[in-house]
Amino acid sequence: MTNSLDLDHLRTLVAIAECGGFSKAAAVRHISQPALSQHVRLLERGLKRKLFERDGRNMRFTHEGERVLAEARRIIEVHDASLRRLKAERTRTIVVGSTEHSAEQILPEMIRALRAAFPDCATRFEIGRSTQLAEDVGKGTVDFAFVLDPNGQGAGRLVGRLPLVWYAARGWTPPAPGEAWPLIAFEEPCGLRERALSVLSADGHRVEVAAQSTTLEGVLAGVRAGLGVALLPSVGGRPSGLTVPGELPDAGTTHLRMVARRGLAAEVEQTALSAGVEFFAQRPHLQLVPTARNAARGA
């Protein structure tokens, strides 16, 4: 039997009891469901007893699990009471999500804004695709995220618009008339991929996806290799080794939105939104949304 009990694992156990299930507890604990299940497994392994059993489609505490739950509550109560007496609060962590396209430019601004507004908080960042980040915000594992919305119909607060730019390798030769245009794109689902296909088709081009990737680096690698063209948002500058072909139609812009989890403290959400708006205000070459600054001020 284990000689010690992990406090985080005990908090997970209590969260499962209070939330009535694993998925809701994971959202409350701001961790993934696999991570939460791992907490339970480690407790069971250390205590050498089964804490849960299946009840139809749900899981319920075993008799031994109820005993451990009662002890977990006592331990947490004593621990937290001691911290309060010592006036030592646990460090609060703000989890920020961003797409690869905007991380390099926007996250430094976000770090400065959050550190200035919440000096006692730690900050963790999650970089990923917009679809996955939006799901993570919905689950509660990410506090807020900046996501791309090429169709302009997504949820969240509108921060600004980024121009969409076609990229190709230097020296790349466009296909001959009648030949298909090779597109390098993100794997589905992806709004940028849909926009690229629709813009090229509307301009009379036949299109085929020559290569696809789950990451920005993978897409850029395919373009640098001369496999085709890619449509990407621009936050200033041009990816190394690439050029902007003049033969392709204007693809417009993509919305950049900030989505926040339910229950996020208003001051955190406001600080994040203001930092995002300020990023655009300082870059007139990007298309600032006229109402975004007012939205950030609560107008």
C-alpha positions as a Markdown table, in Angstrom:
| # | Residue | x | y | z |
|---|---|---|---|---|
| 1 | Met | 0.0 | 0.0 | 0.0 |
| 2 | Thr | 1.2 | 3.5 | -0.7 |
| 3 | Asn | 3.0 | 5.6 | 1.9 |
| 4 | Ser | 1.5 | 8.9 | 0.7 |
| 5 | Leu | -1.6 | 10.3 | -1.0 |
| 6 | Asp | -1.4 | 12.8 | -3.8 |
| 7 | Leu | -3.6 | 15.8 | -3.0 |
| 8 | Asp | -4.5 | 16.5 | -6.6 |
| 9 | His | -5.7 | 12.9 | -7.0 |
| 10 | Leu | -7.8 | 13.3 | -3.9 |
| 11 | Arg | -9.3 | 16.5 | -5.2 |
| 12 | Thr | -10.2 | 14.7 | -8.4 |
| 13 | Leu | -12.0 | 12.0 | -6.4 |
| 14 | Val | -14.0 | 14.7 | -4.6 |
| 15 | Ala | -14.8 | 16.4 | -7.8 |
| 16 | Ile | -16.2 | 13.2 | -9.3 |
| 17 | Ala | -18.5 | 12.8 | -6.3 |
| 18 | Glu | -19.6 | 16.4 | -6.4 |
| 19 | Cys | -20.1 | 16.6 | -10.2 |
| 20 | Gly | -21.7 | 13.2 | -10.5 |
| 21 | Gly | -19.4 | 11.9 | -13.3 |
| 22 | Phe | -16.0 | 11.8 | -14.8 |
| 23 | Ser | -16.5 | 14.2 | -17.7 |
| 24 | Lys | -18.0 | 17.0 | -15.7 |
| 25 | Ala | -15.3 | 16.5 | -13.0 |
| 26 | Ala | -12.6 | 16.8 | -15.7 |
| 27 | Ala | -14.1 | 20.2 | -16.8 |
| 28 | Val | -14.2 | 21.5 | -13.3 |
| 29 | Arg | -10.7 | 20.3 | -12.6 |
| 30 | His | -9.5 | 21.8 | -15.9 |
| 31 | Ile | -7.9 | 18.6 | -17.0 |
| 32 | Ser | -8.6 | 16.1 | -19.8 |
| 33 | Gln | -10.8 | 13.1 | -19.1 |
| 34 | Pro | -7.9 | 10.7 | -19.7 |
| 35 | Ala | -5.8 | 12.6 | -17.2 |
| 36 | Leu | -8.6 | 12.4 | -14.7 |
| 37 | Ser | -9.0 | 8.6 | -15.2 |
| 38 | Gln | -5.2 | 8.3 | -14.6 |
| 39 | His | -5.6 | 10.0 | -11.2 |
| 40 | Val | -8.2 | 7.4 | -10.3 |
| 41 | Arg | -6.0 | 4.5 | -11.5 |
| 42 | Leu | -3.0 | 5.8 | -9.6 |
| 43 | Leu | -5.1 | 6.0 | -6.4 |
| 44 | Glu | -6.5 | 2.5 | -6.9 |
| 45 | Arg | -3.0 | 1.1 | -7.6 |
| 46 | Gly | -1.5 | 2.8 | -4.5 |
| 47 | Leu | -4.3 | 1.9 | -2.2 |
| 48 | Lys | -4.7 | -1.6 | -3.7 |
| 49 | Arg | -8.5 | -1.4 | -3.8 |
| 50 | Lys | -11.2 | -0.7 | -6.4 |
| 51 | Leu | -12.8 | 2.7 | -6.0 |
| 52 | Phe | -15.4 | 2.6 | -8.8 |
| 53 | Glu | -17.6 | 0.0 | -10.4 |
| 54 | Arg | -19.8 | 0.1 | -13.5 |
| 55 | Asp | -23.5 | 0.7 | -13.0 |
| 56 | Gly | -25.0 | 0.4 | -16.5 |
| 57 | Arg | -23.5 | 3.2 | -18.6 |
| 58 | Asn | -22.3 | 5.1 | -15.5 |
| 59 | Met | -19.6 | 4.6 | -12.9 |
| 60 | Arg | -20.3 | 4.6 | -9.1 |
| 61 | Phe | -18.2 | 4.5 | -6.0 |
| 62 | Thr | -17.6 | 1.0 | -4.5 |
| 63 | His | -17.9 | 0.6 | -0.7 |
| 64 | Glu | -14.1 | 1.0 | -0.5 |
| 65 | Gly | -14.4 | 4.0 | -2.8 |
| 66 | Glu | -16.8 | 5.7 | -0.4 |
| 67 | Arg | -14.4 | 5.2 | 2.5 |
| 68 | Val | -11.5 | 6.7 | 0.5 |
| 69 | Leu | -13.8 | 9.6 | -0.5 |
| 70 | Ala | -14.6 | 10.4 | 3.1 |
| 71 | Glu | -10.9 | 10.4 | 4.0 |
| 72 | Ala | -10.1 | 12.5 | 0.9 |
| 73 | Arg | -12.6 | 15.2 | 2.1 |
| 74 | Arg | -11.0 | 15.2 | 5.6 |
| 75 | Ile | -7.5 | 15.5 | 4.3 |
| 76 | Ile | -8.4 | 18.3 | 1.9 |
| 77 | Glu | -10.3 | 20.2 | 4.6 |
| 78 | Val | -7.4 | 20.0 | 7.0 |
| 79 | His | -4.9 | 20.9 | 4.3 |
| 80 | Asp | -6.8 | 23.9 | 3.0 |
| 81 | Ala | -7.6 | 25.1 | 6.6 |
| 82 | Ser | -3.8 | 25.1 | 7.3 |
| 83 | Leu | -3.1 | 27.1 | 4.2 |
| 84 | Arg | -5.7 | 29.7 | 5.2 |
| 85 | Arg | -4.2 | 29.9 | 8.7 |
| 86 | Leu | -0.8 | 30.4 | 7.2 |
| 87 | Lys | -2.3 | 32.8 | 4.7 |
| 88 | Ala | -0.7 | 30.8 | 1.9 |
| 89 | Glu | -3.0 | 30.6 | -1.2 |
| 90 | Arg | -2.6 | 28.2 | -4.0 |
| 91 | Thr | -1.2 | 29.7 | -7.2 |
| 92 | Arg | -3.9 | 30.3 | -9.7 |
| 93 | Thr | -3.2 | 29.2 | -13.2 |
| 94 | Ile | -4.7 | 30.8 | -16.3 |
| 95 | Val | -4.8 | 28.5 | -19.3 |
| 96 | Val | -4.6 | 30.4 | -22.7 |
| 97 | Gly | -5.1 | 28.8 | -26.1 |
| 98 | Ser | -3.9 | 30.1 | -29.4 |
| 99 | Thr | -3.7 | 28.8 | -33.0 |
| 100 | Glu | -0.2 | 28.4 | -34.4 |
| 101 | His | -0.9 | 31.2 | -36.9 |
| 102 | Ser | -1.3 | 33.8 | -34.1 |
| 103 | Ala | 0.7 | 32.4 | -31.3 |
| 104 | Glu | 4.1 | 34.0 | -32.1 |
| 105 | Gln | 2.6 | 37.5 | -32.4 |
| 106 | Ile | -0.3 | 37.6 | -30.0 |
| 107 | Leu | 0.9 | 35.4 | -27.1 |
| 108 | Pro | 3.7 | 37.8 | -26.1 |
| 109 | Glu | 1.2 | 40.6 | -25.8 |
| 110 | Met | -1.1 | 38.3 | -23.7 |
| 111 | Ile | 1.8 | 37.3 | -21.4 |
| 112 | Arg | 2.5 | 41.0 | -20.6 |
| 113 | Ala | -1.1 | 41.8 | -20.1 |
| 114 | Leu | -1.9 | 38.9 | -17.8 |
| 115 | Arg | 1.3 | 39.3 | -15.7 |
| 116 | Ala | 0.5 | 43.0 | -15.2 |
| 117 | Ala | -3.1 | 42.4 | -14.3 |
| 118 | Phe | -2.6 | 39.2 | -12.3 |
| 119 | Pro | 0.9 | 39.1 | -10.9 |
| 120 | Asp | 0.1 | 36.3 | -8.5 |
| 121 | Cys | -1.2 | 34.0 | -11.2 |
| 122 | Ala | 0.7 | 31.4 | -13.3 |
| 123 | Thr | 0.0 | 31.2 | -17.0 |
| 124 | Arg | 0.0 | 28.1 | -19.2 |
| 125 | Phe | -0.4 | 28.1 | -23.0 |
| 126 | Glu | -2.0 | 25.5 | -25.3 |
| 127 | Ile | -1.2 | 25.8 | -29.0 |
| 128 | Gly | -3.4 | 23.9 | -31.5 |
| 129 | Arg | -6.0 | 24.1 | -34.2 |
| 130 | Ser | -9.0 | 26.3 | -33.8 |
| 131 | Thr | -11.5 | 23.4 | -33.8 |
| 132 | Gln | -9.7 | 21.6 | -31.0 |
| 133 | Leu | -9.1 | 24.7 | -28.9 |
| 134 | Ala | -12.8 | 25.6 | -29.1 |
| 135 | Glu | -13.7 | 22.1 | -27.9 |
| 136 | Asp | -11.2 | 22.5 | -25.0 |
| 137 | Val | -12.7 | 25.8 | -24.0 |
| 138 | Gly | -16.2 | 24.1 | -24.1 |
| 139 | Lys | -14.9 | 21.3 | -21.8 |
| 140 | Gly | -13.3 | 23.8 | -19.4 |
| 141 | Thr | -9.7 | 22.6 | -19.8 |
| 142 | Val | -8.7 | 26.0 | -21.4 |
| 143 | Asp | -9.8 | 29.3 | -19.9 |
| 144 | Phe | -9.9 | 31.2 | -23.2 |
| 145 | Ala | -8.5 | 30.9 | -26.7 |
| 146 | Phe | -7.9 | 32.9 | -29.8 |
| 147 | Val | -9.4 | 31.0 | -32.7 |
| 148 | Leu | -9.8 | 31.6 | -36.5 |
| 149 | Asp | -13.2 | 31.9 | -38.0 |
| 150 | Pro | -13.0 | 32.1 | -41.8 |
| 151 | Asn | -16.8 | 32.0 | -42.2 |
| 152 | Gly | -17.5 | 34.7 | -39.7 |
| 153 | Gln | -20.2 | 32.7 | -38.0 |
| 154 | Gly | -18.3 | 31.3 | -35.0 |
| 155 | Ala | -19.0 | 31.8 | -31.3 |
| 156 | Gly | -17.0 | 34.1 | -29.0 |
| 157 | Arg | -16.0 | 37.8 | -29.1 |
| 158 | Leu | -14.8 | 39.3 | -32.3 |
| 159 | Val | -11.3 | 40.7 | -31.8 |
| 160 | Gly | -10.1 | 41.5 | -35.4 |
| 161 | Arg | -9.6 | 40.3 | -38.9 |
| 162 | Leu | -6.5 | 38.9 | -40.5 |
| 163 | Pro | -5.8 | 39.0 | -44.2 |
| 164 | Leu | -5.7 | 35.7 | -46.0 |
| 165 | Val | -2.6 | 35.3 | -48.2 |
| 166 | Trp | -1.6 | 32.7 | -50.8 |
| 167 | Tyr | 1.9 | 31.3 | -50.5 |
| 168 | Ala | 4.1 | 29.3 | -52.8 |
| 169 | Ala | 7.7 | 28.2 | -52.9 |
| 170 | Arg | 10.2 | 30.5 | -54.6 |
| 171 | Gly | 10.5 | 29.6 | -58.2 |
| 172 | Trp | 7.3 | 27.6 | -58.1 |
| 173 | Thr | 5.6 | 27.3 | -61.5 |
| 174 | Pro | 1.8 | 27.5 | -61.7 |
| 175 | Pro | 0.0 | 24.6 | -63.5 |
| 176 | Ala | -0.7 | 24.9 | -67.2 |
| 177 | Pro | -4.2 | 25.9 | -68.3 |
| 178 | Gly | -6.7 | 23.1 | -67.7 |
| 179 | Glu | -4.5 | 21.4 | -65.1 |
| 180 | Ala | -5.6 | 21.2 | -61.5 |
| 181 | Trp | -4.1 | 23.6 | -59.0 |
| 182 | Pro | -2.4 | 21.6 | -56.2 |
| 183 | Leu | -3.5 | 22.8 | -52.7 |
| 184 | Ile | -1.6 | 22.2 | -49.4 |
| 185 | Ala | -4.1 | 22.3 | -46.6 |
| 186 | Phe | -4.9 | 21.4 | -43.0 |
| 187 | Glu | -6.7 | 18.2 | -42.5 |
| 188 | Glu | -10.5 | 18.5 | -42.2 |
| 189 | Pro | -12.4 | 19.9 | -40.5 |
| 190 | Cys | -10.8 | 23.3 | -41.4 |
| 191 | Gly | -12.4 | 26.6 | -42.4 |
| 192 | Leu | -9.2 | 27.7 | -44.2 |
| 193 | Arg | -9.3 | 24.6 | -46.3 |
| 194 | Glu | -12.9 | 25.2 | -47.2 |
| 195 | Arg | -12.2 | 28.9 | -48.1 |
| 196 | Ala | -9.3 | 28.0 | -50.3 |
| 197 | Leu | -11.3 | 25.4 | -52.2 |
| 198 | Ser | -14.3 | 27.7 | -52.7 |
| 199 | Val | -12.2 | 30.8 | -53.8 |
| 200 | Leu | -10.2 | 28.8 | -56.3 |
| 201 | Ser | -13.3 | 27.0 | -57.7 |
| 202 | Ala | -15.2 | 30.3 | -58.0 |
| 203 | Asp | -12.3 | 31.7 | -60.0 |
| 204 | Gly | -12.6 | 28.9 | -62.5 |
| 205 | His | -9.7 | 26.7 | -61.3 |
| 206 | Arg | -9.9 | 23.0 | -60.9 |
| 207 | Val | -8.4 | 22.1 | -57.5 |
| 208 | Glu | -6.9 | 19.0 | -55.9 |
| 209 | Val | -5.5 | 18.6 | -52.4 |
| 210 | Ala | -1.9 | 17.6 | -53.0 |
| 211 | Ala | -0.9 | 17.3 | -49.4 |
| 212 | Gln | -2.4 | 17.9 | -46.0 |
| 213 | Ser | -1.2 | 18.2 | -42.4 |
| 214 | Thr | -2.5 | 18.7 | -38.9 |
| 215 | Thr | 0.1 | 21.4 | -38.1 |
| 216 | Leu | 1.2 | 24.7 | -39.6 |
| 217 | Glu | 4.7 | 23.4 | -39.9 |
| 218 | Gly | 3.5 | 20.5 | -41.9 |
| 219 | Val | 1.6 | 22.8 | -44.3 |
| 220 | Leu | 4.6 | 25.1 | -44.7 |
| 221 | Ala | 6.9 | 22.2 | -45.3 |
| 222 | Gly | 4.6 | 21.0 | -48.2 |
| 223 | Val | 4.6 | 24.5 | -49.7 |
| 224 | Arg | 8.4 | 24.9 | -49.4 |
| 225 | Ala | 8.8 | 21.5 | -51.1 |
| 226 | Gly | 7.0 | 22.9 | -54.1 |
| 227 | Leu | 4.0 | 20.6 | -53.8 |
| 228 | Gly | 1.5 | 23.3 | -54.2 |
| 229 | Val | 0.0 | 26.6 | -52.8 |
| 230 | Ala | -1.5 | 27.3 | -49.4 |
| 231 | Leu | -3.9 | 29.8 | -48.0 |
| 232 | Leu | -2.9 | 31.2 | -44.6 |
| 233 | Pro | -3.7 | 34.1 | -42.4 |
| 234 | Ser | -1.0 | 36.8 | -42.1 |
| 235 | Val | -0.1 | 38.6 | -38.9 |
| 236 | Gly | 2.8 | 40.4 | -40.5 |
| 237 | Gly | 5.9 | 39.2 | -42.3 |
| 238 | Arg | 6.2 | 36.3 | -44.7 |
| 239 | Pro | 7.3 | 32.7 | -43.9 |
| 240 | Ser | 10.9 | 32.1 | -44.9 |
| 241 | Gly | 11.5 | 30.6 | -48.3 |
| 242 | Leu | 8.0 | 31.4 | -49.6 |
| 243 | Thr | 6.6 | 34.0 | -52.0 |
| 244 | Val | 3.1 | 35.4 | -52.8 |
| 245 | Pro | 2.0 | 34.2 | -56.3 |
| 246 | Gly | 0.2 | 36.9 | -58.3 |
| 247 | Glu | -2.0 | 34.5 | -60.3 |
| 248 | Leu | -4.5 | 33.7 | -57.5 |
| 249 | Pro | -7.7 | 35.6 | -56.6 |
| 250 | Asp | -8.1 | 37.7 | -53.4 |
| 251 | Ala | -9.3 | 35.5 | -50.6 |
| 252 | Gly | -10.4 | 38.2 | -48.2 |
| 253 | Thr | -9.9 | 38.0 | -44.5 |
| 254 | Thr | -10.6 | 35.6 | -41.6 |
| 255 | His | -12.1 | 36.6 | -38.3 |
| 256 | Leu | -10.1 | 36.2 | -35.1 |
| 257 | Arg | -12.3 | 35.5 | -32.2 |
| 258 | Met | -11.8 | 35.0 | -28.5 |
| 259 | Val | -13.8 | 32.2 | -26.9 |
| 260 | Ala | -14.0 | 31.9 | -23.1 |
| 261 | Arg | -15.1 | 29.0 | -20.9 |
| 262 | Arg | -18.3 | 29.3 | -19.0 |
| 263 | Gly | -17.7 | 30.7 | -15.5 |
| 264 | Leu | -14.4 | 32.4 | -16.3 |
| 265 | Ala | -13.8 | 35.4 | -14.1 |
| 266 | Ala | -15.0 | 38.6 | -15.8 |
| 267 | Glu | -11.8 | 40.5 | -15.1 |
| 268 | Val | -9.7 | 37.8 | -16.7 |
| 269 | Glu | -11.9 | 37.7 | -19.8 |
| 270 | Gln | -11.9 | 41.5 | -20.1 |
| 271 | Thr | -8.1 | 41.7 | -19.7 |
| 272 | Ala | -7.6 | 39.1 | -22.4 |
| 273 | Leu | -10.0 | 40.8 | -24.8 |
| 274 | Ser | -8.5 | 44.2 | -24.3 |
| 275 | Ala | -5.0 | 42.7 | -25.0 |
| 276 | Gly | -6.2 | 41.2 | -28.2 |
| 277 | Val | -7.8 | 44.4 | -29.4 |
| 278 | Glu | -4.7 | 46.4 | -28.5 |
| 279 | Phe | -2.6 | 44.1 | -30.6 |
| 280 | Phe | -4.7 | 45.1 | -33.7 |
| 281 | Ala | -4.8 | 48.8 | -32.7 |
| 282 | Gln | -1.0 | 48.9 | -32.8 |
| 283 | Arg | -0.9 | 47.3 | -36.3 |
| 284 | Pro | -2.8 | 49.4 | -38.8 |
| 285 | His | -1.8 | 47.1 | -41.7 |
| 286 | Leu | -4.2 | 44.6 | -40.2 |
| 287 | Gln | -7.9 | 45.1 | -40.4 |
| 288 | Leu | -9.1 | 46.3 | -37.1 |
| 289 | Val | -12.7 | 45.6 | -36.3 |
| 290 | Pro | -14.3 | 49.1 | -35.5 |
| 291 | Thr | -16.5 | 47.8 | -32.7 |
| 292 | Ala | -13.8 | 45.6 | -31.0 |
| 293 | Arg | -12.3 | 48.4 | -28.8 |
| 294 | Asn | -15.8 | 49.4 | -27.6 |
| 295 | Ala | -16.6 | 45.8 | -26.9 |
| 296 | Ala | -13.4 | 45.4 | -24.8 |
| 297 | Arg | -14.3 | 48.5 | -22.8 |
| 298 | Gly | -17.8 | 47.0 | -22.1 |
| 299 | Ala | -19.6 | 49.5 | -24.3 |
